[in-house]
């Protein structure tokens, strides 16, 4: 089935290139994944997203209860500062959108620790400035934990050039909120991986 999906995607992208289609489209896959095209970028999501929270509207704000449940503090490790749960959080609580300056290149950036790709390497968000505010929580405060580990308790959803963060499970008081940065983040900095 994956070979068939790959061939279908290849055909769709070639057809799209050939007719120079500029409009956006999205096609659901039989396994719950999705293929979409927007702004000249073909995205393929093979995982079933039916059990994940949906992308909230652009103007959705994090609730006061959630903001009051998270504290930014020093981890006491090489990770520096992190976000900690000070009141229990339920599964799939909305933690906010990744905020920062939208940029088209990471070249020349002094600190690349807070840069997140929106589309596989053509557009990025630089969350460095929001992360410097250690009074107000923002998803830029979330540290890394490998997917599949219990410490990886948050998830991100990327859609339409926005990145939304949610809790992946119930989180207890004292736990640090973390998500998996993805393998491309660690390319060239494998020795730094925490």
C-alpha positions, 0 to 999 in steps of 0.5 A, a space after each residue: 500500500 505504501 508503494 501505491 501511495 508513493 506512486 500516486 503522490 509522485 503522479 499528483 506532484 508531476 501533474 501539478 508541476 506540469 499544469 502549474 496549478 497555483 491553488 491549494 488542495 488537500 486529499 485524505 489518504 485511506 490510512 487517515 493521513 493526508 496529502 496537501 499542496 499549498 504555496 508550491 509545497 507538497 506535504 505528505 502526512 502518512 500518520 492517522 491524525 483522526 485521534 489528534 486535536 484539530 488546528 485551532 482558529 488563528 485567533 485562539 488564545 491560551 486559557 488563563 487556567 492553562 497559563 496559570 498551570 505552567 511555570 518557566 524555571 531553570 531546569 538545572 541541566 544543560 537544557 537551561 530554562 524549561 516549562 513546568 506543570 504547577 497544576 495538573 493538565 489534561 490530555 489535548 490541552 491547547 498550549 498555544 501557537 509557536 510565535 516568532 519572526 517569520 524568516 526565509 533563511 537561517 543563515 546569519 542567525 546568531 542563535 538557531 536554537 529556537 528556529 522551527 521550519 514551517 514547510 521543510 526548509 523554505 520558511 521558518 519561525 524564529 522563537 528566540 525573542 519570545 523565549 527570552 520572556 521567562 514570565 509568560 509561557 510560550 511554546 518556545 519554552 518547551 524542551 526536547 524529549 524523544 518521541 516514545 519516551 514518557 517525558 515527551 508529553 506534548 505534541 505539535 500540529 503543523 498546518 497552514 503555516 502555523 504550529 499549534 502545541 497541545 499536551 499529548 497526555 495528562 501531565 502531573 504537577 512537577 513534570 517538565 513539558 517537552 516535545 520531540 524536536 525531530 531528527 532534522 533539528 539535531 543534524 550537525 549537532 548530534 553531540 548536543 542532543 539531550 
